[in-house]
């Protein structure tokens, strides 16, 4: 089974690194969509089928936390898991994000295997 992924980060380079890391991890990819902030991500989510979202926290216009909150308030988007990919190292922040509905947390820098593990854990389907 292949997964449609949305990568949300204001850095084009980071989006590329996440995309390549997921591909290198061995996860079967379907479509990979990209957005530069939460506002763009909501537009993609409104138009495309997405299995999982990887999002940074700090972005212009709409950050990752507001994106998670908007998705949680929308019945169509509520079930799409969000994984935060961030350089923040705070355990307290990770716990707060999970309490708000974030399904996974990957710290930068990361290994491709870390993304595979979180995809398997979050989606609960074998690769």
OpenMM code with the backbone's topology and positions (N, CA, C; nanometers):
from openmm import Vec3, app, unit

residues = "UNK UNK UNK UNK UNK UNK UNK UNK UNK UNK UNK UNK UNK UNK UNK UNK UNK UNK UNK UNK UNK UNK UNK UNK UNK UNK UNK UNK UNK UNK UNK UNK UNK UNK UNK UNK UNK UNK UNK UNK UNK UNK UNK UNK UNK UNK UNK UNK UNK UNK UNK UNK UNK UNK UNK UNK UNK UNK UNK UNK UNK UNK UNK UNK UNK UNK UNK UNK UNK UNK UNK UNK UNK UNK UNK UNK UNK UNK UNK UNK UNK UNK UNK UNK UNK UNK UNK UNK UNK UNK UNK UNK UNK UNK UNK UNK UNK UNK UNK UNK UNK UNK UNK UNK UNK UNK UNK UNK UNK UNK UNK UNK UNK UNK UNK UNK UNK UNK UNK UNK UNK UNK UNK UNK UNK UNK UNK".split()
positions = [
    Vec3(0.0837, -0.1174, 0.0000),
    Vec3(0.0000, 0.0000, 0.0000),
    Vec3(0.0885, 0.1241, 0.0000),
    Vec3(0.0510, 0.2217, -0.0790),
    Vec3(0.1270, 0.3467, -0.0823),
    Vec3(0.0490, 0.4548, -0.0078),
    Vec3(0.1232, 0.5507, 0.0437),
    Vec3(0.0652, 0.6567, 0.1254),
    Vec3(0.0780, 0.7918, 0.0565),
    Vec3(-0.0290, 0.8681, 0.0613),
    Vec3(-0.0247, 1.0065, 0.0158),
    Vec3(0.0153, 1.0927, 0.1350),
    Vec3(0.1191, 1.1723, 0.1157),
    Vec3(0.1806, 1.2475, 0.2245),
    Vec3(0.1738, 1.3969, 0.1939),
    Vec3(0.1475, 1.4761, 0.2977),
    Vec3(0.1561, 1.6216, 0.2877),
    Vec3(0.2681, 1.6679, 0.3801),
    Vec3(0.3649, 1.7393, 0.3242),
    Vec3(0.4778, 1.7922, 0.4006),
    Vec3(0.4601, 1.9431, 0.4099),
    Vec3(0.4530, 1.9932, 0.5335),
    Vec3(0.4261, 2.1349, 0.5569),
    Vec3(0.5457, 2.1973, 0.6290),
    Vec3(0.6152, 2.2860, 0.5610),
    Vec3(0.7309, 2.3544, 0.6196),
    Vec3(0.7581, 2.4777, 0.5353),
    Vec3(0.7972, 2.5867, 0.5988),
    Vec3(0.8246, 2.7080, 0.5218),
    Vec3(0.9585, 2.7027, 0.4501),
    Vec3(1.0402, 2.6027, 0.4805),
    Vec3(1.1683, 2.5856, 0.4122),
    Vec3(1.1549, 2.4820, 0.3005),
    Vec3(1.1768, 2.5259, 0.1770),
    Vec3(1.1705, 2.4338, 0.0631),
    Vec3(1.2741, 2.3234, 0.0785),
    Vec3(1.3909, 2.3579, 0.1313),
    Vec3(1.4973, 2.2591, 0.1503),
    Vec3(1.4536, 2.1527, 0.2503),
    Vec3(1.3924, 2.1944, 0.3609),
    Vec3(1.3455, 2.0975, 0.4602),
    Vec3(1.2378, 2.0077, 0.4014),
    Vec3(1.1469, 2.0647, 0.3227),
    Vec3(1.0443, 1.9812, 0.2594),
    Vec3(1.1090, 1.8759, 0.1708),
    Vec3(1.2114, 1.9148, 0.0968),
    Vec3(1.2833, 1.8217, 0.0097),
    Vec3(1.3521, 1.7130, 0.0914),
    Vec3(1.4145, 1.7495, 0.2024),
    Vec3(1.4827, 1.6519, 0.2882),
    Vec3(1.3824, 1.5522, 0.3459),
    Vec3(1.2682, 1.6004, 0.3922),
    Vec3(1.1659, 1.5102, 0.4465),
    Vec3(1.1163, 1.4169, 0.3368),
    Vec3(1.0890, 1.4707, 0.2190),
    Vec3(1.0420, 1.3887, 0.1065),
    Vec3(1.1429, 1.2787, 0.0738),
    Vec3(1.2698, 1.3163, 0.0588),
    Vec3(1.3729, 1.2178, 0.0249),
    Vec3(1.3931, 1.1173, 0.1372),
    Vec3(1.3840, 1.1628, 0.2611),
    Vec3(1.4013, 1.0722, 0.3745),
    Vec3(1.2895, 0.9692, 0.3808),
    Vec3(1.1672, 1.0115, 0.3539),
    Vec3(1.0562, 0.9159, 0.3517),
    Vec3(1.0779, 0.8153, 0.2394),
    Vec3(1.1175, 0.8628, 0.1225),
    Vec3(1.1439, 0.7724, 0.0097),
    Vec3(1.2565, 0.6748, 0.0432),
    Vec3(1.3640, 0.7239, 0.1069),
    Vec3(1.4771, 0.6380, 0.1438),
    Vec3(1.4414, 0.5379, 0.2534),
    Vec3(1.3379, 0.5674, 0.3309),
    Vec3(1.3016, 0.4815, 0.4435),
    Vec3(1.2382, 0.3507, 0.3988),
    Vec3(1.1982, 0.3436, 0.2729),
    Vec3(1.1349, 0.2221, 0.2236),
    Vec3(0.9835, 0.2265, 0.2269),
    Vec3(0.9252, 0.3341, 0.2771),
    Vec3(0.7802, 0.3485, 0.2780),
    Vec3(0.7332, 0.3708, 0.1345),
    Vec3(0.6288, 0.2991, 0.0959),
    Vec3(0.5739, 0.3147, -0.0392),
    Vec3(0.4964, 0.4461, -0.0463),
    Vec3(0.5434, 0.5349, -0.1306),
    Vec3(0.4796, 0.6652, -0.1454),
    Vec3(0.3853, 0.6676, -0.2641),
    Vec3(0.2706, 0.7277, -0.2428),
    Vec3(0.1806, 0.7594, -0.3523),
    Vec3(0.2144, 0.9007, -0.3952),
    Vec3(0.1212, 0.9920, -0.3733),
    Vec3(0.1452, 1.1328, -0.4031),
    Vec3(0.2090, 1.2006, -0.2825),
    Vec3(0.3002, 1.2920, -0.3100),
    Vec3(0.3596, 1.3742, -0.2046),
    Vec3(0.3263, 1.5193, -0.2370),
    Vec3(0.2529, 1.5816, -0.1465),
    Vec3(0.2135, 1.7212, -0.1623),
    Vec3(0.2969, 1.8058, -0.0671),
    Vec3(0.3171, 1.9309, -0.1023),
    Vec3(0.3946, 2.0217, -0.0187),
    Vec3(0.3177, 2.1507, 0.0031),
    Vec3(0.3389, 2.2099, 0.1211),
    Vec3(0.2804, 2.3396, 0.1537),
    Vec3(0.3816, 2.4179, 0.2362),
    Vec3(0.3825, 2.5494, 0.2180),
    Vec3(0.4783, 2.6346, 0.2870),
    Vec3(0.4311, 2.6863, 0.4217),
    Vec3(0.3026, 2.6617, 0.4541),
    Vec3(0.2488, 2.7025, 0.5840),
    Vec3(0.1142, 2.6331, 0.6052),
    Vec3(0.0553, 2.6542, 0.7221),
    Vec3(-0.0705, 2.5884, 0.7535),
    Vec3(-0.1851, 2.6278, 0.6631),
    Vec3(-0.1874, 2.7524, 0.6206),
    Vec3(-0.2937, 2.7995, 0.5312),
    Vec3(-0.2886, 2.7246, 0.3982),
    Vec3(-0.1694, 2.7122, 0.3418),
    Vec3(-0.1534, 2.6361, 0.2174),
    Vec3(-0.1884, 2.4889, 0.2400),
    Vec3(-0.1522, 2.4366, 0.3561),
    Vec3(-0.1815, 2.2961, 0.3874),
    Vec3(-0.3317, 2.2708, 0.3888),
    Vec3(-0.4083, 2.3615, 0.4479),
    Vec3(-0.5537, 2.3444, 0.4505),
    Vec3(-0.6116, 2.3441, 0.3096),
    Vec3(-0.5554, 2.4237, 0.2202),
    Vec3(-0.6013, 2.4242, 0.0809),
    Vec3(-0.5739, 2.2893, 0.0155),
    Vec3(-0.4562, 2.2329, 0.0389),
    Vec3(-0.4236, 2.1006, -0.0161),
    Vec3(-0.5176, 1.9963, 0.0427),
    Vec3(-0.5374, 2.0006, 0.1747),
    Vec3(-0.6237, 1.9026, 0.2407),
    Vec3(-0.7680, 1.9112, 0.1923),
    Vec3(-0.8099, 2.0289, 0.1511),
    Vec3(-0.9450, 2.0453, 0.0986),
    Vec3(-0.9625, 1.9908, -0.0419),
    Vec3(-0.8509, 1.9697, -0.1119),
    Vec3(-0.8585, 1.9287, -0.2522),
    Vec3(-0.8037, 1.7894, -0.2806),
    Vec3(-0.7205, 1.7357, -0.1923),
    Vec3(-0.6509, 1.6094, -0.2192),
    Vec3(-0.6711, 1.5102, -0.1054),
    Vec3(-0.6618, 1.3812, -0.1388),
    Vec3(-0.6656, 1.2765, -0.0372),
    Vec3(-0.5259, 1.2639, 0.0224),
    Vec3(-0.5168, 1.2768, 0.1540),
    Vec3(-0.3891, 1.2679, 0.2240),
    Vec3(-0.4022, 1.1671, 0.3372),
    Vec3(-0.3033, 1.0773, 0.3491),
    Vec3(-0.3038, 0.9773, 0.4559),
    Vec3(-0.2362, 1.0257, 0.5833),
    Vec3(-0.1360, 1.1131, 0.5696),
    Vec3(-0.0597, 1.1591, 0.6850),
    Vec3(0.0033, 1.2945, 0.6528),
    Vec3(0.0120, 1.3792, 0.7553),
    Vec3(0.0707, 1.5126, 0.7412),
    Vec3(0.1955, 1.5208, 0.8284),
    Vec3(0.3052, 1.5682, 0.7701),
    Vec3(0.4271, 1.5996, 0.8448),
    Vec3(0.4378, 1.7509, 0.8461),
    Vec3(0.4414, 1.8115, 0.9653),
    Vec3(0.4389, 1.9575, 0.9726),
    Vec3(0.5414, 2.0131, 1.0703),
    Vec3(0.6015, 2.1232, 1.0294),
    Vec3(0.6843, 2.2031, 1.1190),
    Vec3(0.5897, 2.2824, 1.2096),
    Vec3(0.6446, 2.3445, 1.3127),
    Vec3(0.5629, 2.4265, 1.4020),
    Vec3(0.5651, 2.5738, 1.3646),
    Vec3(0.6839, 2.6288, 1.3462),
    Vec3(0.6988, 2.7731, 1.3234),
    Vec3(0.6998, 2.8045, 1.1746),
    Vec3(0.5899, 2.8667, 1.1298),
    Vec3(0.5777, 2.9050, 0.9893),
    Vec3(0.5013, 3.0362, 0.9814),
    Vec3(0.5217, 3.1134, 0.8747),
    Vec3(0.4469, 3.2387, 0.8588),
    Vec3(0.2995, 3.2113, 0.8278),
    Vec3(0.2165, 3.3087, 0.8514),
    Vec3(0.0716, 3.3069, 0.8264),
    Vec3(-0.0035, 3.2120, 0.9180),
    Vec3(0.0307, 3.0832, 0.9150),
    Vec3(-0.0335, 2.9867, 1.0037),
    Vec3(0.0674, 2.8781, 1.0374),
    Vec3(0.0969, 2.8646, 1.1658),
    Vec3(0.1930, 2.7652, 1.2109),
    Vec3(0.1318, 2.6270, 1.2259),
    Vec3(0.2145, 2.5333, 1.2642),
    Vec3(0.1722, 2.3950, 1.2763),
    Vec3(0.0679, 2.3707, 1.3835),
    Vec3(0.0782, 2.4394, 1.4963),
    Vec3(-0.0191, 2.4200, 1.6034),
    Vec3(-0.1578, 2.4672, 1.5615),
    Vec3(-0.1652, 2.5817, 1.4953),
    Vec3(-0.2951, 2.6290, 1.4464),
    Vec3(-0.3492, 2.5346, 1.3395),
    Vec3(-0.2620, 2.4803, 1.2563),
    Vec3(-0.3047, 2.3815, 1.1566),
    Vec3(-0.3687, 2.2615, 1.2252),
    Vec3(-0.3039, 2.2100, 1.3293),
    Vec3(-0.3577, 2.0955, 1.4039),
    Vec3(-0.4943, 2.1304, 1.4625),
    Vec3(-0.5064, 2.2487, 1.5199),
    Vec3(-0.6340, 2.2902, 1.5791),
    Vec3(-0.7436, 2.3025, 1.4739),
    Vec3(-0.7107, 2.3584, 1.3581),
    Vec3(-0.8096, 2.3718, 1.2499),
    Vec3(-0.8519, 2.2342, 1.1981),
    Vec3(-0.7549, 2.1439, 1.1852),
    Vec3(-0.7879, 2.0089, 1.1388),
    Vec3(-0.8771, 1.9380, 1.2403),
    Vec3(-0.8499, 1.9563, 1.3695),
    Vec3(-0.9293, 1.8920, 1.4746),
    Vec3(-1.0729, 1.9429, 1.4761),
    Vec3(-1.0943, 2.0652, 1.4300),
    Vec3(-1.2279, 2.1243, 1.4286),
    Vec3(-1.3071, 2.0902, 1.3024),
    Vec3(-1.2451, 2.0222, 1.2084),
    Vec3(-1.3084, 1.9887, 1.0807),
    Vec3(-1.3338, 1.8382, 1.0748),
    Vec3(-1.4593, 1.7987, 1.0650),
    Vec3(-1.4950, 1.6565, 1.0665),
    Vec3(-1.4283, 1.5765, 0.9549),
    Vec3(-1.4023, 1.6390, 0.8411),
    Vec3(-1.3386, 1.5682, 0.7306),
    Vec3(-1.1881, 1.5513, 0.7514),
    Vec3(-1.1267, 1.6411, 0.8265),
    Vec3(-0.9811, 1.6380, 0.8452),
    Vec3(-0.9396, 1.5787, 0.9793),
    Vec3(-1.0346, 1.5650, 1.0684),
    Vec3(-1.0072, 1.5201, 1.2049),
    Vec3(-0.9312, 1.3886, 1.2123),
    Vec3(-0.9589, 1.2973, 1.1215),
    Vec3(-0.8984, 1.1637, 1.1285),
    Vec3(-0.7609, 1.1544, 1.0625),
    Vec3(-0.7156, 1.2599, 0.9962),
    Vec3(-0.5845, 1.2561, 0.9306),
    Vec3(-0.4768, 1.2806, 1.0354),
    Vec3(-0.3866, 1.1847, 1.0533),
    Vec3(-0.2834, 1.2023, 1.1556),
    Vec3(-0.1800, 1.3073, 1.1164),
    Vec3(-0.1365, 1.3827, 1.2172),
    Vec3(-0.0330, 1.4841, 1.1990),
    Vec3(0.0890, 1.4443, 1.2804),
    Vec3(0.2051, 1.4497, 1.2160),
    Vec3(0.3334, 1.4259, 1.2816),
    Vec3(0.4111, 1.5568, 1.2736),
    Vec3(0.4547, 1.6063, 1.3881),
    Vec3(0.5350, 1.7283, 1.3905),
    Vec3(0.6811, 1.6911, 1.3711),
    Vec3(0.7474, 1.7625, 1.2811),
    Vec3(0.8912, 1.7465, 1.2575),
    Vec3(0.9540, 1.8801, 1.2961),
    Vec3(1.0281, 1.8810, 1.4071),
    Vec3(1.0765, 2.0078, 1.4602),
    Vec3(1.2122, 1.9928, 1.5267),
    Vec3(1.2852, 2.1015, 1.5332),
    Vec3(1.4142, 2.1018, 1.6025),
    Vec3(1.3975, 2.1271, 1.7517),
    Vec3(1.2762, 2.1560, 1.7960),
    Vec3(1.2498, 2.1756, 1.9388),
    Vec3(1.2798, 2.0462, 2.0136),
    Vec3(1.3501, 2.0572, 2.1250),
    Vec3(1.3921, 1.9387, 2.2001),
    Vec3(1.3154, 1.9199, 2.3305),
    Vec3(1.2148, 1.9977, 2.3558),
    Vec3(1.1433, 1.9967, 2.4825),
    Vec3(1.0470, 1.8782, 2.4939),
    Vec3(1.0642, 1.7999, 2.6000),
    Vec3(0.9704, 1.6899, 2.6270),
    Vec3(0.8326, 1.7466, 2.6614),
    Vec3(0.8317, 1.8609, 2.7295),
    Vec3(0.7054, 1.9242, 2.7665),
    Vec3(0.6269, 1.9642, 2.6414),
    Vec3(0.6976, 2.0172, 2.5424),
    Vec3(0.6328, 2.0553, 2.4170),
    Vec3(0.5762, 1.9323, 2.3468),
    Vec3(0.6536, 1.8255, 2.3412),
    Vec3(0.6059, 1.7022, 2.2774),
    Vec3(0.4792, 1.6522, 2.3461),
    Vec3(0.4764, 1.6569, 2.4795),
    Vec3(0.3575, 1.6126, 2.5536),
    Vec3(0.2387, 1.7046, 2.5253),
    Vec3(0.2634, 1.8355, 2.5190),
    Vec3(0.1557, 1.9302, 2.4898),
    Vec3(0.0982, 1.9067, 2.3503),
    Vec3(0.1858, 1.8825, 2.2536),
    Vec3(0.1399, 1.8571, 2.1174),
    Vec3(0.0534, 1.7321, 2.1115),
    Vec3(0.0968, 1.6271, 2.1790),
    Vec3(0.0166, 1.5034, 2.1791),
    Vec3(-0.1191, 1.5274, 2.2437),
    Vec3(-0.1233, 1.6098, 2.3490),
    Vec3(-0.2513, 1.6380, 2.4150),
    Vec3(-0.3455, 1.7160, 2.3229),
    Vec3(-0.2906, 1.7832, 2.2230),
    Vec3(-0.3717, 1.8593, 2.1272),
    Vec3(-0.4045, 1.7791, 2.0015),
    Vec3(-0.3647, 1.6527, 1.9984),
    Vec3(-0.4023, 1.5674, 1.8863),
    Vec3(-0.2913, 1.5289, 1.7916),
    Vec3(-0.1706, 1.5797, 1.8134),
    Vec3(-0.0581, 1.5407, 1.7279),
    Vec3(-0.0268, 1.3945, 1.7556),
    Vec3(-0.0145, 1.3149, 1.6509),
    Vec3(0.0020, 1.1701, 1.6665),
    Vec3(0.1465, 1.1253, 1.6754),
    Vec3(0.2405, 1.2093, 1.6310),
    Vec3(0.3810, 1.1726, 1.6372),
    Vec3(0.4682, 1.2962, 1.6405),
    Vec3(0.5914, 1.2768, 1.6871),
    Vec3(0.6845, 1.3886, 1.7005),
    Vec3(0.8224, 1.3386, 1.6616),
    Vec3(0.8811, 1.4002, 1.5605),
    Vec3(1.0144, 1.3623, 1.5135),
    Vec3(1.1043, 1.4840, 1.5293),
    Vec3(1.2153, 1.4645, 1.5976),
    Vec3(1.3091, 1.5753, 1.6187),
    Vec3(1.4101, 1.5828, 1.5053),
    Vec3(1.4361, 1.7065, 1.4597),
    Vec3(1.5419, 1.7298, 1.3618),
    Vec3(1.6734, 1.7367, 1.4377),
    Vec3(1.7813, 1.6881, 1.3856),
    Vec3(1.7902, 1.6082, 1.2630),
    Vec3(1.7372, 1.4672, 1.2889),
    Vec3(1.6980, 1.3993, 1.1842),
    Vec3(1.6394, 1.2664, 1.1970),
    Vec3(1.6987, 1.1730, 1.0931),
    Vec3(1.6777, 1.0446, 1.1155),
    Vec3(1.7185, 0.9416, 1.0194),
    Vec3(1.5943, 0.8995, 0.9402),
    Vec3(1.6102, 0.8537, 0.8164),
    Vec3(1.4942, 0.8055, 0.7405),
    Vec3(1.4164, 0.6976, 0.8161),
    Vec3(1.4872, 0.6143, 0.8913),
    Vec3(1.4210, 0.5079, 0.9669),
    Vec3(1.3250, 0.5655, 1.0707),
    Vec3(1.3577, 0.6825, 1.1246),
    Vec3(1.2691, 0.7463, 1.2228),
    Vec3(1.1345, 0.7792, 1.1600),
    Vec3(1.1371, 0.8258, 1.0365),
    Vec3(1.0119, 0.8571, 0.9681),
    Vec3(0.9336, 0.7301, 0.9377),
    Vec3(1.0027, 0.6239, 0.8955),
    Vec3(0.9345, 0.4969, 0.8700),
    Vec3(0.8682, 0.4466, 0.9974),
    Vec3(0.9408, 0.4522, 1.1093),
    Vec3(0.8861, 0.4046, 1.2365),
    Vec3(0.7612, 0.4824, 1.2766),
    Vec3(0.7649, 0.6141, 1.2624),
    Vec3(0.6492, 0.6934, 1.3026),
    Vec3(0.5319, 0.6708, 1.2074),
    Vec3(0.5577, 0.6515, 1.0793),
    Vec3(0.4492, 0.6211, 0.9852),
    Vec3(0.3832, 0.4890, 1.0227),
    Vec3(0.4643, 0.3875, 1.0509),
    Vec3(0.4107, 0.2569, 1.0904),
    Vec3(0.3314, 0.2678, 1.2200),
    Vec3(0.3858, 0.3402, 1.3164),
    Vec3(0.3181, 0.3572, 1.4452),
    Vec3(0.1872, 0.4340, 1.4307),
    Vec3(0.1898, 0.5413, 1.3556),
    Vec3(0.0734, 0.6289, 1.3444),
    Vec3(-0.0361, 0.5683, 1.2575),
    Vec3(0.0007, 0.5117, 1.1439),
    Vec3(-0.1006, 0.4573, 1.0535),
    Vec3(-0.1406, 0.3154, 1.0899),
    Vec3(-0.0544, 0.2467, 1.1646),
    Vec3(-0.0883, 0.1134, 1.2120),
    Vec3(-0.1050, 0.0100, 1.1031),
    Vec3(-0.0420, 0.0334, 0.9891),
    Vec3(-0.0509, -0.0622, 0.8784),
    Vec3(0.0889, -0.1078, 0.8424),
    Vec3(0.1032, -0.2339, 0.8051),
    Vec3(0.2355, -0.2812, 0.7642),
    Vec3(0.2793, -0.2160, 0.6343),
    Vec3(0.4101, -0.2018, 0.6195),
    Vec3(0.4652, -0.1411, 0.4982),
    Vec3(0.4779, -0.2447, 0.3896),
] * unit.nanometer
topology = app.Topology()
chain = topology.addChain("A")
for resn in residues:
    res = topology.addResidue(resn, chain)
    for name in ("N", "CA", "C"):
        topology.addAtom(name, app.Element.getBySymbol(name[0]), res)
